[in-house]
C-alpha cells in the first residue's frame, strides 16, 4: 500500500483510496476509447445506402503538368494538384504524393477555379399563382404574415431539389457552386448555397441559410395590396418596423412566424433584387434608413447612375445578359426601336469596365442568360471594352466566394479548399478557348463526348497475386464482361460503369464469398481498391491491353 501511495505521488490513505484512483483511471481510458469509437463512427457514417458498391472514401488523385491559375491575383505556373476525395491536399510546382495516387496528365491544359453564381433559382420549384380568396388578408393557413408578398418563413434549403439537366448546363458553363432562392415575393425568405455535383440533396447543401432575399416585386400574390411601387416600398418599410417592435409590442399579443423569421434573417447577408437602376437607388435609401448593407442584383445599366454609386460602399451583382443585335433590315422596324434601347445595346458590354474604373465592387451572374454558353462570350466582350482579365476572373470566382462568405473553401485553388476547378484547352479568355472538364468536389465531369465503343476492349485485371484477362463488349447501353484466367478457375464478374467508376463483385470460386471492388477511371483504365473474401482491403487495377476489334 505504501508503495502504491508513493508511486501515485500522493499520500496513501489505505487500500480503498488506491483502488478508487485505479478505477477512476480505468474509467477515463474507457471513456476516451468510447469517444474515439463514436467519432470514428460519426465520420464514417453516411445516412443513405448505396445500391451497389460504395465508391472509395480515400481516393487520392494527382493532377500533373497543368498550367495552374490559382486565383485572379497570382501568376500562372506549371504545377501539380493532389486531391483527397473532395479537398485539395497540396498544390504547387511539385507535390509529394503516394504511389497509388490516380494520375491525370494535363499537358497543354489550363486549370482555373470553378465559377460561383451568387444569384440563382436553380433547384427551386415552379412559382404558382396564389389561391387567395380574400383580397385584403392572406388565406395561407398558419400564423404567418397578413400579406402573401412577405414570405420570410420560406427556406430555400427545404425546397431545394437536385435537377440533373439544369446542373449539367451550369457545370458545362464552368459553375461549381450557386446561391439559390425561391424567386417570389417582396421578402423571399432565406437563400442557400449548393454544390452542382451529381449527388442527393443532403450532400449538396453547403450553407442552409446564406442570405435574406428581397425585391420590390410582390410576385404571385393575388392580393390587391401592394399594387404599385410605392406600395411595395411602404410594405417593406413596415416589415422592418414590425420586426423592430415585435418583441415589445406584437409578441405579447400574438405570434407571427413571418416576423420571427424576418428578425432571424437580419443576421444574414441582405440580398436585394432590382430590375432597373432607379430601383437600385431606392433600395440603397431603404438600406440607409434601417442601417443595413445590401448586396444588390443590378440590371446591367449601372453605367447610368455611376455618379450616385461612387460615394456609397455598395456591392453589385452584374448580370451578363447583354441585349442581342437588333434586326434593322426593315426601316419601319428601326423607327419602333427606342433610342434608350439602342444606347443600352451599345453600352451594356462596357458596364463592368465602367464600374471597375469607378472603384465600385461587383461580381458576375449568368442567371438570366438564355444559353449559359454565352457566359464566357459576354465576359470576353467586356474585356474587349476595357475590363482587365484579372478583374473578370475575380468577378467569376473569388469575388462571389467573398460575397457568399465561403472564401475559406472555394473561389481559388489552394490547400484545404474544395477541389473545384475547370480545365480549358487555351487561356480561358482567348476567343477559341473552351471548357473541357469541370471538377466539383473532386468529381470529374468531362464534356468531350467519347466514342460509343471507347470502353470496349481487352484489359488486364490485377488483384495480387491473381492476374486475369477481362473482355468488355458494349452494345448501346448494354455491357458484357468476360473474365478468364491462366488456370481452370471458375470465375464470374458482374459490374457497372457509371460516373467514371467501375464497381461490382468478382467470384473466384472461394466459398467464403465474393470480392467487392470499386475503381476510378484513369487514362489507361481503372484503379482503385477491392475488399477481399476475408474482409481485408487490397489495391486493384484494370488496365487496357487492346481495344475491341468488333462492335
N, C-alpha and C positions, 0 to 999 in steps of 0.2 A: 504493500500500500504506500509506503514511504517512497519507494522508487517510482511508482506511478505519479505520486504527487510532485516529485522533483522533475520527472520527465515532462509533466504538463506545465511546468513553470508556474505553478500556483500551489498554495498551501493545501496539503491533503487534509480533508475533513472526514475521511473514512471511506469505506468501500462504496457506499451509496452515491457519494459525490463523483467518484471516479467513473462508476457505471453511467451516471447521468450525463457526464461530459462525453463519454464514448457514444452513448445513444444519440445525443444531440448532433455529434459529428457525423454519425451514420445517416441521420435524417437529412442533414444538409447535403450530403453526397447524393442521396436518393432523389432529393428534390431537384438538384442540378441535372442529374441524369434524366429525370422525368421531363423537366423543362426542355432539355435538349431534344428529346424524342418528339415532344409536342411541336417545337419549332421546325424540326425536320419534316414532320407530318404536314404542318401547315404549308411549308414551302413546296412540298411535293404534291399537295392536294389540288386536284382540278375538279370543279364541281360538275362537269358534264362528261359523260362517257364518249369514247370514240368507237365508231363501228369499224373495227379493224385494228391494225397495229398502230399504236400511238407514235408519231414522229419522235425522234430522239430529243431529249431535253438538254443535251450538252453538245450541240452541233457547233463545231469550230470551222469557220470559213476564212480563207486568206485571199484577199484581192491583191494581185500583183501587177506591176508595170503599168499602173494607171496614172494619168495626168490629173492630179488632185487639185481641186479648187475648194479649200476648206470653208471659206466664207468670203464675203464681199470685200473685206479689208486685207486679206492675206494674199501673197503671191502664190501662183500655182507652181507645183513641183511634181516630179516623177516619184511616186511612192507606193506604199502598201497600206492596206487596212486589214486588221484582224478583228473578226466578228465572232462573238459567242451568243448563240441564239438570236436575240433581238437587239443586242447592245454592241457598241464599238469598244473593244478591249484596248487596242492600240492603233495608232496611226502615225506614220512618219515615212522618211525616206526608205528605211528598212525596219522591220519589226521582228522580234523573236516570236517563234510560233512552234506548236507541237508538230511532230512528224505526220500525225494522222489528220491534219487540217485539210479540208476540202479546198482545192486551189482553183482560182479563176484567173486566167491571164487576160488582162485588159490592155494589151499592147495597142497603142494608137487610139485608145478611148479616153474620153474626158469624164470626170466624176464630179458632180455638184450636189449640194444638199437638195433634197426633195422640197418642192414648193409647199407653202402653207396658205390656205384661203381663210381669212378672218371673218367672212360673212357667207353663209350658205343656208339652204333649206334642204340639203341632202339628207335622205333617210326619214323625212317627215311625211306624214300622210297628207292627203288632199284636203285643202280648206273647203269646208262645206258651209253653205248658207245657213245662218242661224234659224231655228224653227220658232223664234219668239212670237208669241201671240199678243202680248201686251206691249204697246209701243213706248210706254213710259218706263216700265220696270222689267228687268230681265226675268225670263221664265226658267233660267237654269236652276236646277234643283240643288239645294245645299246652301250653306252660309257663305255665299260669295258676293261679289260686288253687284250693286243695283244696275250697273251698265255693262253690257257684254263686250264693250270695246276695251275694258280693263280686265285683262286675263293674267294677272300677276301670278296666279296659282299654277299656271301651266309650266311644266318642267319638260324641256326637250329630251332629256335623258330617258324619261319614262315613255316617250312617244317614238324614240329612235328605233328604226328597223334597217338592217343592212340591205342595200339594194345593189345587186351584183352588176347590173347593166350600167347604172349611174356611176358606181365606184370604178368600173373598168374605164369609162371615159375620163374620169378625173385622174386616174393613175396614168393613163396614156398621155394626158396633158402635162404630167410632171408632178401632180399633187400627191402628198403623202398623209397630210393632216388637214382637216377643215373644222371650223367652228360652225355649228348648225343650230337653227332655231325654228320655231313654228311661226311662220311669217303671216300673222293675222292679228290685227288689233292695234290699239294705241300703247298699252302695256302688254307685251307679248310673253311675259314670263322669262324664265332663265334659259340661256343657251347652254350647249355642252360641246366639248371638244372631242372629236372622234378620229380614229385611225382609219385609213382606207384599205387596209389589208383584208384578205378574204378570211373571215372568221365569224363566230357568233357575236352578238351584241355585247355580251359580258366581257369579252376580250378587247373590244374596240373602243369603249368609252374611256378616254384618258382623263378628262375632267368633267364630272357630272354636272356641276353648275359653274359656269365660267363668266357669264355676263348677263346683265339685265337689259333686255331689248325693248326699244320704244320707237314710236313713229307718230306722225300726225294723221295717219290713215286709220279710220275706225274698222276697216276690214269687212268681215262677213256679217257683222251685226246689222239687224234689220230695224233696230230701234230708231226713232226719229232723231234722237239726240246722240251725238252731235251731227249736225247736217251742214257744217261749214268749217273752214279752217279756224275761224275764231272760236267756235265751239270746241274743237279738238284741243286748242291751246288752253281754254278755260278748264276743260275736264282734266287735262294733265296737271295743271297747276293745283286744282282741287285735290287730286290724288296725292300730291306732295304735302299739302296742308293736312289732309286726313291722316297721313302717315305720321306727321309730327305731333298731332294731337290725339292719336289713337289710345295710348296708354292712359292718359288722364281724362279725356272727355268721352271717348267712344266705348272702350272696352268695359268700363264699369256697367254699361247698359246693354251692350250686345257684343257678340263675337263675329268678326268679319275676317274670314280666311284670306280673302284677296288683299286686304290691307296688311294683314300679318305677313303674307308672302312678300308684299311690296317692301315692307320695312326690312325684312331679312335680306332682300337683294340689294339694299343700299350699300352693303359691304363689297359687292361685286363690281367689276368693270361695268360702266354705263355706256351702252351702245345705242346710238340714235340713227335711225334710217331716214334719210332725206331723199326727195325726188327732184329738187331744184336748188340752186344756190341761195335763194332767199329763205327757203326753209332751213338751210344750214345756219343762217344768221339768226333766225327765230329760235332755233334750238340752243344756240350759244347764249342768247339772252335768258332763257329759262335756266340754263346751267349756272349762270352767274347769280341769278336771283336766289337759287337754293344751294349755292356754294358747292356745285358739282363739277366734275370734269368729264366731259363726254369724248368718246371716240365716235366719229361721225362718218357714216357711209355717204359719200358725196354723189353728185350726179355726173361728174366728168366735166362740169362747167365752172370749176372753181377759179379758172383764169378770169372770170368776170368780176370777182369780188376780192382779188388779191390784196388790195389796199386795206380792206376791212379785216382780212385774216392775219396780216403781218404782225399786228400788235397783240394777238391772242396766242396763248400757249394751247394749240389745238392739234389733235391727231385726226387725220383724214384717211379714210379708206377710199381709194380712187378706182372706179370701175374702168375696165378696159374694153368696153363695148363701143368702139368708135363707129360713127354712122357710116353706112356704105355710100358709094358714089351714086349720085342722083342720075337718073336717066333723063337727059335733056335733049333727046332727039326731036321731040315734038315741041315747037316754040310755045304752044299754048300750055303744055305741062310745065314748062320753065316759068311761065308767069304765075303759076299757082304755088311755086315754092317760095316760102317766106325767106326774106333776106337773113334773118337771125339763124335759120336752119342751115343756110349755106355757109354762114360765118362759123357756126359750130363745126360743120364738116371740115372746114379749113383748119380750125384751131384745136380740135379735140386731141389729136396726137401730140400737140405741143403742151398740153395741160400739165403733165408730170414734170417736164423740164422747167416750166414757169414756177411751179410750186417749189422745186428744188432750189432754184435761183433765189426765191424769196425767203428761203430758210424755213419752210413750213414742213413739219413732219407728215409723211404719208407712206402708205403701203398699197399694194395692188390687190384687187379681187377680180376673178373671172366669172363671178356669179351670173351675170346677165348675158354672157356670151351664148349665142345660139349654137355655135360649134366651138367646143373647148380647144380645138386645134388652132384656133385663131389667136390664142393667148400669146404665144411667143411671136407670132407675126405682128401683133399690135405693139408688143414691147419693143420690137426692133424698129417699128415706125417712130416710137417715142425717142429711141436712141438717135435715130437719124435727125430728129428735131432738136437735139441738144442735150438729152439726158445721158449721163455717164453710165457706162456698163456696170461699174461697181454699185452705183445708186440703184440701178434697175434690179440687180441681183439681190441687194439688200431688201428691196420692196417686195420681193417674192419669197424670201427665206427668213433671215434673222429679224427683219422688221416686223413681220406678222407674229413671229415667235415672241418678241418682246411685247407686242400689243396683247397677246393672249397669256402672258406670264408663263410661258413654257420654254424660255430660252435656256434653261438648265438641262433640257432633254432633247431639244430639236432646234432647227434653224441653221446649224453649221455642222461640219464634220469634225468631231473632237472625241477624245477619250471619255467614256462613261455616258455618251449620248446615244440616242436611238440610232440604229443602223438604217437611216432613211436617206437614200441618195439616188440620183438619176445618172444614167450613163448615156453619153452622146458620142456621135462619131466625129464631130468637129467642135470647136469652141461654141458655146451654146447660142451666142447672139450673132453668129455668122448666118447668112441667108439660107444656105443649104444644109445647115445643121439639123439633126433630128434626134429625138429621144428614142434610144434603142431598148433601154431597160429602166425599170423603176423598182428599187429595193425598198420595202416598207417593213420596218421592224425585223430585218434580216430575211424576209420572204422575197424571193426574186420573181419579178413579172417581166417577161420578155415579149417584146412587141413585133419581132421579126417572125413571120409565120413560117414554121418548119414544113418540110415536105411531108406528105401524108405517111410515107413509109420510112421516115428517118429513124424510127425506133427499131424497125425490123433488122435482124442480123444475127450473127453468132457471137456469143460472149463467153468469157471465162469467169465462172463463179468461184471465188476463192474464199474458203472458210477453213482455216488451218485446223488439222493437217489435210483437209479434204480439198480436192480440186475437181470441178465439174465443168462440163460444156453445156451452156444454156442457149437454146434457139428460141428467138422471139419472132413471131409472124403476125402481121396486122392485116386486117380486112375491114376497112372502115373504122368503126368504134370497137370492133372485136379484136382481142389479142389472144394468141395461143402460145403457151410456154411449154417447151420440151427440154427435159433435163437428162443428161447422160453422164456416166462415169466410166473410168477405165476398167473397173471390175464389174461384177454382176449384181451390184446393189440394186434393190428395188426402190426407185426414187419417185417422188411426186412433189410438184410445186404448184401452189396457187398464189397468184399475186395480182396486184392492181397498180397502175401507174397514174398518179394524179398530183398536180401542182408541183412537179419536179421530183416527187418521191416515188420510189418503188417499195412497196411493203407487202407482206404476206407471210406464208408459212411454208416450210420445207420439211418433208418427211424423208429421213434417211434410213428407214427401216428399224429405227430404235424404238423398242417397246415402251420407253419412258415418255414418249410423246414427240412433239414437233419442235422445230427450230422456228422462232418468230424473228422477223427481221424488218428493218426499215433503213433505207439508204437514200442519200440525197444526190441529185443529178450533178455530174461533173462533165468536163469536156470529153472525156473518154468513156463515160458510162455512169456508174453509180458507186458511191462509197458511203459506208455507214457502220451500223452495229447490228449484232444478232444476239438474241437470248437463246442459249442452248437448251437441250432437253433437261439438263440438271439445274437450270435457272441461272447459270453464270453468263456473263456477257463477253463477247469477243468481236474484234473488228471483222468486217466482211466487205468484199468488193465485187462488183460485176463490171468487167472491163470488155469493151468491144474488141473482137478479133477480126471480123469482116462484116460488111453489110450483106443484106439478103440479096440473092440473085433472082428471086422470084417476087411475086406480089407487086 
